[in-house]
Amino acid sequence: MNMQSNITLQWSRRFLVLIVALMAFPASSMALQSEATVKARVKARYPVIRVLIDQGKVGETYEGYVATVDPSFDLEQTSFLGQTMTIAALLAADKTDRESLYDAIAQRVGVVRLAVEQSSRRKLFARAKAGHWLRNHKGTWFQKTASVPG
């Protein structure tokens, strides 16, 4: 093997290792987008989600996300930024963005995502109005009363 072939082979191996590494550890959407961009999407989506919460179709979960209170609501249509989509699709997009946001916050402050999820849950449960649906750590939905702490 000549020197040129040896160098080409070395670079080919490096390139292959890089490709395998990128496939094994896919970049999170946060790596491709700024935290501020993702946060803006979550905030833009929240008024639509808030209406669904007020209607009793969606509630806050113990994990720090939102979900439909009853699976029968998943396929109902809603509108966001002029697009019609199912409630399930809206909530899936929200969960993806919240996961990215929680990961970024966790990395920035040096904790695991679970700690950020728990902090978010406490805040969201505390802000929930009486009558809003919340899902506890056992997966059971309940309506918040004035005396239920976050």
LUMMAR-936913 format. One record per residue: residue in three letters; x, y, z of N, C-alpha, C in turn; residue number from 1. Coordinates in steps of 0.05 Angstrom, whole numbers, plus 32768, in hexadecimal, padded with zeros to 4 digits. Example, Ala and Ser with C-alpha at 12.3 -4.5 7.8 and 13.67 -1.06 7.14 Angstrom:
residues 2
@res->ala; n_xx->8108; n_yy->7F8E; n_zz->809C; ca_xx->80F6; ca_yy->7FA6; ca_zz->809C; c_xx->8108; c_yy->7FBE; c_zz->809C; n->1
@res->ser; n_xx->8101; n_yy->7FD3; n_zz->808E; ca_xx->8111; ca_yy->7FEB; ca_zz->808F; c_xx->8102; c_yy->8001; c_zz->809D; n->2
***
This chain:
residues 150
@res->met; n_xx->8011; n_yy->7FE9; n_zz->8000; ca_xx->8000; ca_yy->8000; ca_zz->8000; c_xx->8012; c_yy->8019; c_zz->8000; n->1
@res->asn; n_xx->800C; n_yy->802B; n_zz->7FEE; ca_xx->801D; ca_yy->8044; ca_zz->7FED; c_xx->8013; c_yy->8058; c_zz->8002; n->2
@res->met; n_xx->8023; n_yy->806C; n_zz->8006; ca_xx->801D; ca_yy->8081; ca_zz->801A; c_xx->8002; c_yy->808E; c_zz->8015; n->3
@res->gln; n_xx->7FFC; n_yy->8095; n_zz->7FFC; ca_xx->7FE3; ca_yy->80A2; ca_zz->7FF6; c_xx->7FCB; c_yy->8091; c_zz->7FFD; n->4
@res->ser; n_xx->7FCC; n_yy->8077; n_zz->7FF7; ca_xx->7FB7; ca_yy->8064; ca_zz->7FFE; c_xx->7FB3; c_yy->8062; c_zz->801C; n->5
@res->asn; n_xx->7FCA; n_yy->8062; n_zz->802A; ca_xx->7FC9; ca_yy->805F; ca_zz->8047; c_xx->7FBC; c_yy->8078; c_zz->8054; n->6
@res->ile; n_xx->7FC2; n_yy->8090; n_zz->804A; ca_xx->7FB6; ca_yy->80A8; ca_zz->8054; c_xx->7F98; c_yy->80A8; c_zz->804E; n->7
@res->thr; n_xx->7F91; n_yy->80A1; n_zz->8036; ca_xx->7F75; ca_yy->809F; ca_zz->802E; c_xx->7F66; c_yy->808C; c_zz->8040; n->8
@res->leu; n_xx->7F72; n_yy->8075; n_zz->8045; ca_xx->7F65; ca_yy->8061; ca_zz->8056; c_xx->7F61; c_yy->806C; c_zz->8073; n->9
@res->gln; n_xx->7F75; n_yy->807A; n_zz->807D; ca_xx->7F73; ca_yy->8085; ca_zz->8098; c_xx->7F5C; c_yy->8099; c_zz->8099; n->10
@res->trp; n_xx->7F5A; n_yy->80AB; n_zz->8085; ca_xx->7F45; ca_yy->80BF; ca_zz->8085; c_xx->7F2A; c_yy->80B1; c_zz->8081; n->11
@res->ser; n_xx->7F29; n_yy->809C; n_zz->8071; ca_xx->7F10; ca_yy->808E; ca_zz->806D; c_xx->7F06; c_yy->8081; c_zz->8087; n->12
@res->arg; n_xx->7F19; n_yy->8076; n_zz->8096; ca_xx->7F12; ca_yy->806A; ca_zz->80B0; c_xx->7F08; c_yy->8080; c_zz->80C3; n->13
@res->arg; n_xx->7F15; n_yy->8097; n_zz->80C4; ca_xx->7F0D; ca_yy->80AD; ca_zz->80D6; c_xx->7EF1; c_yy->80B6; c_zz->80CE; n->14
@res->phe; n_xx->7EEC; n_yy->80B9; n_zz->80B4; ca_xx->7ED2; ca_yy->80C1; ca_zz->80AB; c_xx->7EBD; c_yy->80AD; c_zz->80B3; n->15
@res->leu; n_xx->7EC3; n_yy->8093; n_zz->80B0; ca_xx->7EB0; ca_yy->807E; ca_zz->80B7; c_xx->7EAA; c_yy->807F; c_zz->80D5; n->16
@res->val; n_xx->7EBF; n_yy->8082; n_zz->80E5; ca_xx->7EBB; ca_yy->8084; ca_zz->8102; c_xx->7EA9; c_yy->809C; c_zz->8109; n->17
@res->leu; n_xx->7EAE; n_yy->80B3; n_zz->80FC; ca_xx->7E9D; ca_yy->80CA; ca_zz->8100; c_xx->7E80; c_yy->80C5; c_zz->80F9; n->18
@res->ile; n_xx->7E7C; n_yy->80B9; n_zz->80E2; ca_xx->7E60; ca_yy->80B2; ca_zz->80DA; c_xx->7E53; c_yy->80A0; c_zz->80EE; n->19
@res->val; n_xx->7E61; n_yy->808B; n_zz->80F6; ca_xx->7E56; ca_yy->8078; ca_zz->810A; c_xx->7E50; c_yy->8086; c_zz->8124; n->20
@res->ala; n_xx->7E62; n_yy->8097; n_zz->812D; ca_xx->7E5D; ca_yy->80A6; ca_zz->8146; c_xx->7E45; c_yy->80B8; c_zz->8143; n->21
@res->leu; n_xx->7E42; n_yy->80C5; n_zz->812D; ca_xx->7E2A; ca_yy->80D7; ca_zz->8129; c_xx->7E10; c_yy->80C7; c_zz->8128; n->22
@res->met; n_xx->7E12; n_yy->80AF; n_zz->811D; ca_xx->7DFA; ca_yy->809E; ca_zz->811D; c_xx->7DF4; c_yy->8093; c_zz->8138; n->23
@res->ala; n_xx->7E08; n_yy->808C; n_zz->8147; ca_xx->7E04; ca_yy->8080; ca_zz->8162; c_xx->7DFB; c_yy->8095; c_zz->8176; n->24
@res->phe; n_xx->7E03; n_yy->80AD; n_zz->8173; ca_xx->7DFB; ca_yy->80C2; ca_zz->8185; c_xx->7DEF; c_yy->80D9; c_zz->8175; n->25
@res->pro; n_xx->7DD6; n_yy->80D6; n_zz->816C; ca_xx->7DCA; ca_yy->80EA; ca_zz->815B; c_xx->7DC8; c_yy->8105; c_zz->816A; n->26
@res->ala; n_xx->7DCD; n_yy->811A; n_zz->815B; ca_xx->7DCC; ca_yy->8134; ca_zz->8167; c_xx->7DAF; c_yy->813A; c_zz->816F; n->27
@res->ser; n_xx->7DAC; n_yy->8144; n_zz->8187; ca_xx->7D91; ca_yy->814C; ca_zz->818F; c_xx->7D88; c_yy->8164; c_zz->817F; n->28
@res->ser; n_xx->7D6E; n_yy->8168; n_zz->817E; ca_xx->7D65; ca_yy->8180; ca_zz->816F; c_xx->7D6F; c_yy->8199; c_zz->817B; n->29
@res->met; n_xx->7D76; n_yy->8198; n_zz->8195; ca_xx->7D81; ca_yy->81B0; ca_zz->81A2; c_xx->7D9C; c_yy->81B7; c_zz->8197; n->30
@res->ala; n_xx->7DAC; n_yy->81A3; n_zz->818F; ca_xx->7DC6; ca_yy->81A8; ca_zz->8183; c_xx->7DC3; c_yy->81B7; c_zz->8169; n->31
@res->leu; n_xx->7DAD; n_yy->81B2; n_zz->815B; ca_xx->7DA9; ca_yy->81BF; ca_zz->8141; c_xx->7D9B; c_yy->81DA; c_zz->8144; n->32
@res->gln; n_xx->7D8E; n_yy->81DE; n_zz->815A; ca_xx->7D7E; ca_yy->81F6; ca_zz->815E; c_xx->7D86; c_yy->8202; c_zz->8179; n->33
@res->ser; n_xx->7D82; n_yy->821C; n_zz->817B; ca_xx->7D89; ca_yy->8228; ca_zz->8195; c_xx->7D73; c_yy->8222; c_zz->81A9; n->34
@res->glu; n_xx->7D7C; n_yy->8223; n_zz->81C3; ca_xx->7D69; ca_yy->821F; ca_zz->81D9; c_xx->7D52; c_yy->8234; c_zz->81D7; n->35
@res->ala; n_xx->7D59; n_yy->824C; n_zz->81CF; ca_xx->7D45; ca_yy->8261; ca_zz->81CD; c_xx->7D30; c_yy->825B; c_zz->81B7; n->36
@res->thr; n_xx->7D39; n_yy->824F; n_zz->81A2; ca_xx->7D26; ca_yy->8248; ca_zz->818C; c_xx->7D13; c_yy->8233; c_zz->8195; n->37
@res->val; n_xx->7D1D; n_yy->821F; n_zz->81A3; ca_xx->7D0B; ca_yy->8209; ca_zz->81AD; c_xx->7CF8; c_yy->8214; c_zz->81C2; n->38
@res->lys; n_xx->7D03; n_yy->8225; n_zz->81D4; ca_xx->7CF2; ca_yy->8231; ca_zz->81E9; c_xx->7CDC; c_yy->8242; c_zz->81DC; n->39
@res->ala; n_xx->7CE2; n_yy->8250; n_zz->81C7; ca_xx->7CCE; ca_yy->8261; ca_zz->81B9; c_xx->7CB8; c_yy->824F; c_zz->81AD; n->40
@res->arg; n_xx->7CBF; n_yy->8238; n_zz->81A2; ca_xx->7CAB; ca_yy->8226; ca_zz->8197; c_xx->7C99; c_yy->821C; c_zz->81AD; n->41
@res->val; n_xx->7CA5; n_yy->8214; n_zz->81C4; ca_xx->7C94; ca_yy->820B; ca_zz->81DB; c_xx->7C81; c_yy->8221; c_zz->81E4; n->42
@res->lys; n_xx->7C8B; n_yy->8239; n_zz->81E6; ca_xx->7C7A; ca_yy->8250; ca_zz->81EF; c_xx->7C65; c_yy->8256; c_zz->81DA; n->43
@res->ala; n_xx->7C6B; n_yy->8254; n_zz->81C1; ca_xx->7C57; ca_yy->8259; ca_zz->81AC; c_xx->7C41; c_yy->8244; c_zz->81AC; n->44
@res->arg; n_xx->7C48; n_yy->822C; n_zz->81B2; ca_xx->7C35; ca_yy->8216; ca_zz->81B2; c_xx->7C23; c_yy->8216; c_zz->81CC; n->45
@res->tyr; n_xx->7C2E; n_yy->8222; n_zz->81E1; ca_xx->7C20; ca_yy->8220; ca_zz->81FB; c_xx->7C04; c_yy->822C; c_zz->81FB; n->46
@res->pro; n_xx->7BFD; n_yy->8242; n_zz->81EE; ca_xx->7BE1; ca_yy->824C; ca_zz->81EF; c_xx->7BCD; c_yy->8237; c_zz->81E4; n->47
@res->val; n_xx->7BD5; n_yy->8228; n_zz->81D0; ca_xx->7BC3; ca_yy->8213; ca_zz->81C5; c_xx->7BC1; c_yy->81FD; c_zz->81D9; n->48
@res->ile; n_xx->7BD7; n_yy->81F5; n_zz->81E5; ca_xx->7BD7; ca_yy->81E0; ca_zz->81F9; c_xx->7BC7; c_yy->81E9; c_zz->8212; n->49
@res->arg; n_xx->7BC9; n_yy->8203; n_zz->8219; ca_xx->7BBB; ca_yy->820D; ca_zz->8230; c_xx->7B9C; c_yy->820B; c_zz->822C; n->50
@res->val; n_xx->7B93; n_yy->8210; n_zz->8213; ca_xx->7B76; ca_yy->820D; ca_zz->820D; c_xx->7B6E; c_yy->81F0; c_zz->8211; n->51
@res->leu; n_xx->7B7F; n_yy->81DE; n_zz->8208; ca_xx->7B78; ca_yy->81C1; ca_zz->820B; c_xx->7B79; c_yy->81B9; c_zz->8228; n->52
@res->ile; n_xx->7B8B; n_yy->81C5; n_zz->8238; ca_xx->7B8B; ca_yy->81C0; ca_zz->8255; c_xx->7B71; c_yy->81CB; c_zz->8262; n->53
@res->asp; n_xx->7B6A; n_yy->81E3; n_zz->825A; ca_xx->7B51; ca_yy->81EF; ca_zz->8265; c_xx->7B38; c_yy->81DF; c_zz->825D; n->54
@res->gln; n_xx->7B39; n_yy->81D2; n_zz->8246; ca_xx->7B23; ca_yy->81C2; ca_zz->823D; c_xx->7B23; c_yy->81A6; c_zz->824A; n->55
@res->gly; n_xx->7B38; n_yy->81A0; n_zz->8259; ca_xx->7B39; ca_yy->8186; ca_zz->8267; c_xx->7B42; c_yy->816F; c_zz->8255; n->56
@res->lys; n_xx->7B4D; n_yy->8175; n_zz->823E; ca_xx->7B56; ca_yy->8160; ca_zz->822B; c_xx->7B73; c_yy->8159; c_zz->8230; n->57
@res->val; n_xx->7B83; n_yy->816C; n_zz->823B; ca_xx->7B9F; ca_yy->8168; ca_zz->823E; c_xx->7BA6; c_yy->8170; c_zz->825B; n->58
@res->gly; n_xx->7BBA; n_yy->8163; n_zz->8266; ca_xx->7BC3; ca_yy->8169; ca_zz->8281; c_xx->7BE1; c_yy->8168; c_zz->8283; n->59
@res->glu; n_xx->7BEB; n_yy->8172; n_zz->8299; ca_xx->7C08; ca_yy->8172; ca_zz->829F; c_xx->7C0F; c_yy->8157; c_zz->82AC; n->60
@res->thr; n_xx->7C26; n_yy->814C; n_zz->82A4; ca_xx->7C2E; ca_yy->8132; ca_zz->82AF; c_xx->7C44; c_yy->8135; c_zz->82C4; n->61
@res->tyr; n_xx->7C46; n_yy->8121; n_zz->82D4; ca_xx->7C5B; ca_yy->811F; ca_zz->82E9; c_xx->7C77; c_yy->8122; c_zz->82DD; n->62
@res->glu; n_xx->7C7A; n_yy->8119; n_zz->82C3; ca_xx->7C93; ca_yy->8119; ca_zz->82B6; c_xx->7C9B; c_yy->8134; c_zz->82AB; n->63
@res->gly; n_xx->7C89; n_yy->8148; n_zz->82AD; ca_xx->7C8F; ca_yy->8163; ca_zz->82A4; c_xx->7C87; c_yy->8168; c_zz->8287; n->64
@res->tyr; n_xx->7C74; n_yy->8159; n_zz->827D; ca_xx->7C6B; ca_yy->815C; ca_zz->8262; c_xx->7C4C; c_yy->815F; c_zz->8263; n->65
@res->val; n_xx->7C40; n_yy->8161; n_zz->824B; ca_xx->7C23; ca_yy->8161; ca_zz->8249; c_xx->7C1A; c_yy->8149; c_zz->823A; n->66
@res->ala; n_xx->7C02; n_yy->813F; n_zz->8240; ca_xx->7BF7; ca_yy->8128; ca_zz->8233; c_xx->7BD8; c_yy->812A; c_zz->8233; n->67
@res->thr; n_xx->7BCC; n_yy->811B; n_zz->8221; ca_xx->7BAF; ca_yy->811A; ca_zz->8221; c_xx->7BA5; c_yy->810A; c_zz->8239; n->68
@res->val; n_xx->7B90; n_yy->8115; n_zz->8245; ca_xx->7B85; ca_yy->8108; ca_zz->825D; c_xx->7B77; c_yy->80EE; c_zz->8256; n->69
@res->asp; n_xx->7B6C; n_yy->80ED; n_zz->823F; ca_xx->7B5F; ca_yy->80D5; ca_zz->8235; c_xx->7B68; c_yy->80D0; c_zz->8218; n->70
@res->pro; n_xx->7B70; n_yy->80B7; n_zz->8212; ca_xx->7B7A; ca_yy->80B2; ca_zz->81F7; c_xx->7B66; c_yy->80B9; c_zz->81E1; n->71
@res->ser; n_xx->7B4D; n_yy->80BB; n_zz->81E7; ca_xx->7B39; ca_yy->80C2; ca_zz->81D3; c_xx->7B3D; c_yy->80DE; c_zz->81C8; n->72
@res->phe; n_xx->7B4C; n_yy->80EF; n_zz->81D6; ca_xx->7B52; ca_yy->810A; ca_zz->81CD; c_xx->7B69; c_yy->810B; c_zz->81BA; n->73
@res->asp; n_xx->7B7A; n_yy->80F6; n_zz->81B8; ca_xx->7B92; ca_yy->80F7; ca_zz->81A8; c_xx->7B8D; c_yy->80FE; c_zz->818B; n->74
@res->leu; n_xx->7B77; n_yy->80F4; n_zz->817F; ca_xx->7B72; ca_yy->80F8; ca_zz->8163; c_xx->7B61; c_yy->8110; c_zz->815D; n->75
@res->glu; n_xx->7B58; n_yy->811F; n_zz->8171; ca_xx->7B4A; ca_yy->8137; ca_zz->816C; c_xx->7B5C; c_yy->814C; c_zz->815F; n->76
@res->gln; n_xx->7B50; n_yy->815C; n_zz->814E; ca_xx->7B5F; ca_yy->8170; ca_zz->813F; c_xx->7B62; c_yy->818A; c_zz->814F; n->77
@res->thr; n_xx->7B79; n_yy->8196; n_zz->814B; ca_xx->7B7E; ca_yy->81B1; ca_zz->8157; c_xx->7B8E; c_yy->81C1; c_zz->8142; n->78
@res->ser; n_xx->7B91; n_yy->81DA; n_zz->8147; ca_xx->7B9F; ca_yy->81EB; ca_zz->8134; c_xx->7BB6; c_yy->81F9; c_zz->8142; n->79
@res->phe; n_xx->7BCD; n_yy->81FA; n_zz->8135; ca_xx->7BE4; ca_yy->8208; ca_zz->813F; c_xx->7BF2; c_yy->8215; c_zz->8128; n->80
@res->leu; n_xx->7BF5; n_yy->8230; n_zz->812A; ca_xx->7C02; ca_yy->823F; ca_zz->8115; c_xx->7BF7; c_yy->823A; c_zz->80F9; n->81
@res->gly; n_xx->7BDC; n_yy->8238; n_zz->80F8; ca_xx->7BCF; ca_yy->8234; ca_zz->80DF; c_xx->7BCF; c_yy->8218; c_zz->80D5; n->82
@res->gln; n_xx->7BDB; n_yy->8205; n_zz->80E4; ca_xx->7BDC; ca_yy->81E9; ca_zz->80DC; c_xx->7BC8; c_yy->81D9; c_zz->80EC; n->83
@res->thr; n_xx->7BB9; n_yy->81C8; n_zz->80DF; ca_xx->7BA7; ca_yy->81B6; ca_zz->80ED; c_xx->7BB6; c_yy->819C; c_zz->80F3; n->84
@res->met; n_xx->7BB5; n_yy->8193; n_zz->810C; ca_xx->7BC2; ca_yy->817A; ca_zz->8113; c_xx->7BB3; c_yy->816D; c_zz->812A; n->85
@res->thr; n_xx->7BBA; n_yy->8154; n_zz->812F; ca_xx->7BAD; ca_yy->8147; ca_zz->8146; c_xx->7BB9; c_yy->8152; c_zz->8160; n->86
@res->ile; n_xx->7BAA; n_yy->814F; n_zz->8175; ca_xx->7BB4; ca_yy->8157; ca_zz->8190; c_xx->7BCE; c_yy->8146; c_zz->8196; n->87
@res->ala; n_xx->7BCD; n_yy->812D; n_zz->818E; ca_xx->7BE4; ca_yy->811B; ca_zz->8193; c_xx->7BFD; c_yy->8126; c_zz->8185; n->88
@res->ala; n_xx->7BFA; n_yy->812F; n_zz->816C; ca_xx->7C11; ca_yy->813A; ca_zz->815D; c_xx->7C1C; c_yy->8154; c_zz->816A; n->89
@res->leu; n_xx->7C09; n_yy->8165; n_zz->8173; ca_xx->7C11; ca_yy->817D; ca_zz->8181; c_xx->7C21; c_yy->8177; c_zz->819A; n->90
@res->leu; n_xx->7C17; n_yy->8164; n_zz->81AA; ca_xx->7C24; ca_yy->815D; ca_zz->81C3; c_xx->7C3F; c_yy->814F; c_zz->81BE; n->91
@res->ala; n_xx->7C40; n_yy->813F; n_zz->81A9; ca_xx->7C59; ca_yy->8132; ca_zz->81A2; c_xx->7C6F; c_yy->8146; c_zz->819B; n->92
@res->ala; n_xx->7C67; n_yy->815A; n_zz->818C; ca_xx->7C7A; ca_yy->8170; ca_zz->8185; c_xx->7C83; c_yy->817F; c_zz->819E; n->93
@res->asp; n_xx->7C70; n_yy->8183; n_zz->81B0; ca_xx->7C76; ca_yy->8191; ca_zz->81C8; c_xx->7C89; c_yy->8181; c_zz->81DA; n->94
@res->lys; n_xx->7C84; n_yy->8167; n_zz->81DB; ca_xx->7C95; ca_yy->8155; ca_zz->81EB; c_xx->7CB2; c_yy->8155; c_zz->81E0; n->95
@res->thr; n_xx->7CB4; n_yy->8153; n_zz->81C6; ca_xx->7CCF; ca_yy->8153; ca_zz->81BA; c_xx->7CDE; c_yy->816D; c_zz->81C1; n->96
@res->asp; n_xx->7CD0; n_yy->8183; n_zz->81BE; ca_xx->7CDD; ca_yy->819D; ca_zz->81C5; c_xx->7CE3; c_yy->819F; c_zz->81E3; n->97
@res->arg; n_xx->7CD1; n_yy->8196; n_zz->81F3; ca_xx->7CD6; ca_yy->8198; ca_zz->8210; c_xx->7CEE; c_yy->8186; c_zz->8218; n->98
@res->glu; n_xx->7CF0; n_yy->816E; n_zz->820C; ca_xx->7D06; ca_yy->815C; ca_zz->8211; c_xx->7D21; c_yy->816A; c_zz->8209; n->99
@res->ser; n_xx->7D21; n_yy->8177; n_zz->81F2; ca_xx->7D39; ca_yy->8185; ca_zz->81E9; c_xx->7D40; c_yy->819C; c_zz->81FC; n->100
@res->leu; n_xx->7D2B; n_yy->81AA; n_zz->8204; ca_xx->7D2F; ca_yy->81C0; ca_zz->8217; c_xx->7D39; c_yy->81B7; c_zz->8232; n->101
@res->tyr; n_xx->7D2C; n_yy->81A2; n_zz->823C; ca_xx->7D35; ca_yy->8197; ca_zz->8256; c_xx->7D52; c_yy->818C; c_zz->8255; n->102
@res->asp; n_xx->7D59; n_yy->8180; n_zz->823E; ca_xx->7D75; ca_yy->8176; ca_zz->823B; c_xx->7D88; c_yy->818E; c_zz->823B; n->103
@res->ala; n_xx->7D81; n_yy->81A3; n_zz->822D; ca_xx->7D93; ca_yy->81BB; ca_zz->822C; c_xx->7D96; c_yy->81C7; c_zz->8248; n->104
@res->ile; n_xx->7D80; n_yy->81CA; n_zz->8256; ca_xx->7D81; ca_yy->81D6; ca_zz->8271; c_xx->7D91; c_yy->81C4; c_zz->8283; n->105
@res->ala; n_xx->7D8D; n_yy->81AA; n_zz->8282; ca_xx->7D9B; ca_yy->8197; ca_zz->8293; c_xx->7DB9; c_yy->8199; c_zz->828E; n->106
@res->gln; n_xx->7DC0; n_yy->819A; n_zz->8275; ca_xx->7DDD; ca_yy->819C; ca_zz->826E; c_xx->7DE9; c_yy->81B7; c_zz->8278; n->107
@res->arg; n_xx->7DD9; n_yy->81CC; n_zz->8274; ca_xx->7DE3; ca_yy->81E7; ca_zz->827C; c_xx->7DE7; c_yy->81E9; c_zz->829A; n->108
@res->val; n_xx->7DD5; n_yy->81DD; n_zz->82AA; ca_xx->7DD7; ca_yy->81E0; ca_zz->82C7; c_xx->7DE5; c_yy->81C8; c_zz->82D4; n->109
@res->gly; n_xx->7DEB; n_yy->81B3; n_zz->82C5; ca_xx->7DFA; ca_yy->819D; ca_zz->82CF; c_xx->7DEA; c_yy->8189; c_zz->82DF; n->110
@res->val; n_xx->7DD2; n_yy->8183; n_zz->82D6; ca_xx->7DC1; ca_yy->816F; ca_zz->82E3; c_xx->7DB6; c_yy->815C; c_zz->82CD; n->111
@res->val; n_xx->7DA9; n_yy->8147; n_zz->82D6; ca_xx->7D9C; ca_yy->8135; ca_zz->82C2; c_xx->7D81; c_yy->8140; c_zz->82BA; n->112
@res->arg; n_xx->7D77; n_yy->8137; n_zz->82A3; ca_xx->7D5E; ca_yy->8141; ca_zz->8299; c_xx->7D47; c_yy->813C; c_zz->82AD; n->113
@res->leu; n_xx->7D48; n_yy->8125; n_zz->82BB; ca_xx->7D33; ca_yy->811F; ca_zz->82CE; c_xx->7D2F; c_yy->8135; c_zz->82E3; n->114
@res->ala; n_xx->7D45; n_yy->8141; n_zz->82EB; ca_xx->7D43; ca_yy->8158; ca_zz->82FF; c_xx->7D35; c_yy->8170; c_zz->82F2; n->115
@res->val; n_xx->7D3A; n_yy->8175; n_zz->82D9; ca_xx->7D2D; ca_yy->818B; ca_zz->82CB; c_xx->7D0F; c_yy->8185; c_zz->82C7; n->116
@res->glu; n_xx->7D09; n_yy->816B; n_zz->82C0; ca_xx->7CED; ca_yy->8163; ca_zz->82BC; c_xx->7CDE; c_yy->8167; c_zz->82D7; n->117
@res->gln; n_xx->7CEA; n_yy->815E; n_zz->82ED; ca_xx->7CDD; ca_yy->8160; ca_zz->8307; c_xx->7CD8; c_yy->817E; c_zz->830F; n->118
@res->ser; n_xx->7CEC; n_yy->818E; n_zz->8309; ca_xx->7CE9; ca_yy->81AB; ca_zz->830F; c_xx->7CD3; c_yy->81B7; c_zz->82FE; n->119
@res->ser; n_xx->7CD1; n_yy->81AF; n_zz->82E5; ca_xx->7CBC; ca_yy->81B9; ca_zz->82D4; c_xx->7CA1; c_yy->81B0; c_zz->82DE; n->120
@res->arg; n_xx->7C9F; n_yy->8196; n_zz->82E5; ca_xx->7C86; ca_yy->818C; ca_zz->82EF; c_xx->7C7C; c_yy->819B; c_zz->8308; n->121
@res->arg; n_xx->7C8E; n_yy->81A0; n_zz->831A; ca_xx->7C87; ca_yy->81AF; ca_zz->8333; c_xx->7C7B; c_yy->81CA; c_zz->832B; n->122
@res->lys; n_xx->7C88; n_yy->81D8; n_zz->8319; ca_xx->7C7F; ca_yy->81F2; ca_zz->8311; c_xx->7C64; c_yy->81F1; c_zz->8303; n->123
@res->leu; n_xx->7C62; n_yy->81DD; n_zz->82F0; ca_xx->7C49; ca_yy->81DB; ca_zz->82E1; c_xx->7C31; c_yy->81D2; c_zz->82F2; n->124
@res->phe; n_xx->7C36; n_yy->81BF; n_zz->8305; ca_xx->7C21; ca_yy->81B6; ca_zz->8317; c_xx->7C19; c_yy->81CE; c_zz->8329; n->125
@res->ala; n_xx->7C2C; n_yy->81DE; n_zz->8332; ca_xx->7C25; ca_yy->81F4; ca_zz->8344; c_xx->7C15; c_yy->8209; c_zz->8335; n->126
@res->arg; n_xx->7C1B; n_yy->820D; n_zz->831B; ca_xx->7C0C; ca_yy->8222; ca_zz->830B; c_xx->7BF1; c_yy->8218; c_zz->8301; n->127
@res->ala; n_xx->7BED; n_yy->81FE; n_zz->8302; ca_xx->7BD3; ca_yy->81F3; ca_zz->82F8; c_xx->7BBC; c_yy->81FE; c_zz->8308; n->128
@res->lys; n_xx->7BA6; n_yy->8204; n_zz->82FB; ca_xx->7B8E; ca_yy->820E; ca_zz->8308; c_xx->7B7E; c_yy->81F6; c_zz->8313; n->129
@res->ala; n_xx->7B6E; n_yy->81FC; n_zz->8327; ca_xx->7B5B; ca_yy->81E8; ca_zz->8331; c_xx->7B4A; c_yy->81DE; c_zz->831A; n->130
@res->gly; n_xx->7B47; n_yy->81C4; n_zz->8318; ca_xx->7B38; ca_yy->81B8; ca_zz->8303; c_xx->7B49; c_yy->81AE; c_zz->82EC; n->131
@res->his; n_xx->7B62; n_yy->81B7; n_zz->82EA; ca_xx->7B74; ca_yy->81AD; ca_zz->82D5; c_xx->7B7D; c_yy->8191; c_zz->82DC; n->132
@res->trp; n_xx->7B82; n_yy->8181; n_zz->82C7; ca_xx->7B8A; ca_yy->8166; ca_zz->82CA; c_xx->7BA8; c_yy->8164; c_zz->82CE; n->133
@res->leu; n_xx->7BB1; n_yy->8153; n_zz->82E1; ca_xx->7BCD; ca_yy->814D; ca_zz->82E6; c_xx->7BD0; c_yy->812F; c_zz->82E8; n->134
@res->arg; n_xx->7BE7; n_yy->8125; n_zz->82DF; ca_xx->7BEC; ca_yy->8108; ca_zz->82E0; c_xx->7C03; c_yy->8103; c_zz->82F4; n->135
@res->asn; n_xx->7BFD; n_yy->80F3; n_zz->8308; ca_xx->7C11; ca_yy->80EE; ca_zz->831D; c_xx->7C26; c_yy->80DA; c_zz->8314; n->136
@res->his; n_xx->7C39; n_yy->80D3; n_zz->8326; ca_xx->7C4F; ca_yy->80C1; ca_zz->8320; c_xx->7C45; c_yy->80A5; c_zz->831B; n->137
@res->lys; n_xx->7C2D; n_yy->809E; n_zz->8322; ca_xx->7C22; ca_yy->8083; ca_zz->831D; c_xx->7C13; c_yy->8082; c_zz->8302; n->138
@res->gly; n_xx->7C11; n_yy->8099; n_zz->82F5; ca_xx->7C04; ca_yy->809A; ca_zz->82DB; c_xx->7BE6; c_yy->809F; c_zz->82DE; n->139
@res->thr; n_xx->7BDC; n_yy->80A6; n_zz->82F6; ca_xx->7BC0; ca_yy->80AB; ca_zz->82FB; c_xx->7BBA; c_yy->80C9; c_zz->82F7; n->140
@res->trp; n_xx->7BA5; n_yy->80CE; n_zz->82E7; ca_xx->7B9D; ca_yy->80EA; ca_zz->82E4; c_xx->7B8A; c_yy->80F2; c_zz->82FB; n->141
@res->phe; n_xx->7B8D; n_yy->810B; n_zz->8303; ca_xx->7B7B; ca_yy->8117; ca_zz->8317; c_xx->7B78; c_yy->8134; c_zz->8312; n->142
@res->gln; n_xx->7B62; n_yy->813F; n_zz->831B; ca_xx->7B5E; ca_yy->815C; ca_zz->8317; c_xx->7B68; c_yy->816B; c_zz->832F; n->143
@res->lys; n_xx->7B76; n_yy->8180; n_zz->832A; ca_xx->7B82; ca_yy->8190; ca_zz->833F; c_xx->7B6C; c_yy->819E; c_zz->834F; n->144
@res->thr; n_xx->7B6F; n_yy->819E; n_zz->8369; ca_xx->7B5E; ca_yy->81AE; ca_zz->837A; c_xx->7B6F; c_yy->81C5; c_zz->8385; n->145
@res->ala; n_xx->7B63; n_yy->81D8; n_zz->8391; ca_xx->7B71; ca_yy->81EF; ca_zz->839B; c_xx->7B87; c_yy->81E7; c_zz->83AF; n->146
@res->ser; n_xx->7B83; n_yy->81D0; n_zz->83BC; ca_xx->7B96; ca_yy->81C8; ca_zz->83D1; c_xx->7BAC; c_yy->81B6; c_zz->83C8; n->147
@res->val; n_xx->7BAC; n_yy->81AE; n_zz->83AF; ca_xx->7BC0; ca_yy->819B; ca_zz->83A5; c_xx->7BDA; c_yy->81AA; c_zz->83A0; n->148
@res->pro; n_xx->7BF0; n_yy->81A3; n_zz->83AE; ca_xx->7C09; ca_yy->81B0; ca_zz->83A9; c_xx->7C16; c_yy->81A7; c_zz->838F; n->149
@res->gly; n_xx->7C29; n_yy->81B6; n_zz->8385; ca_xx->7C37; ca_yy->81AE; ca_zz->836D; c_xx->7C4A; c_yy->8199; c_zz->8373; n->150
***
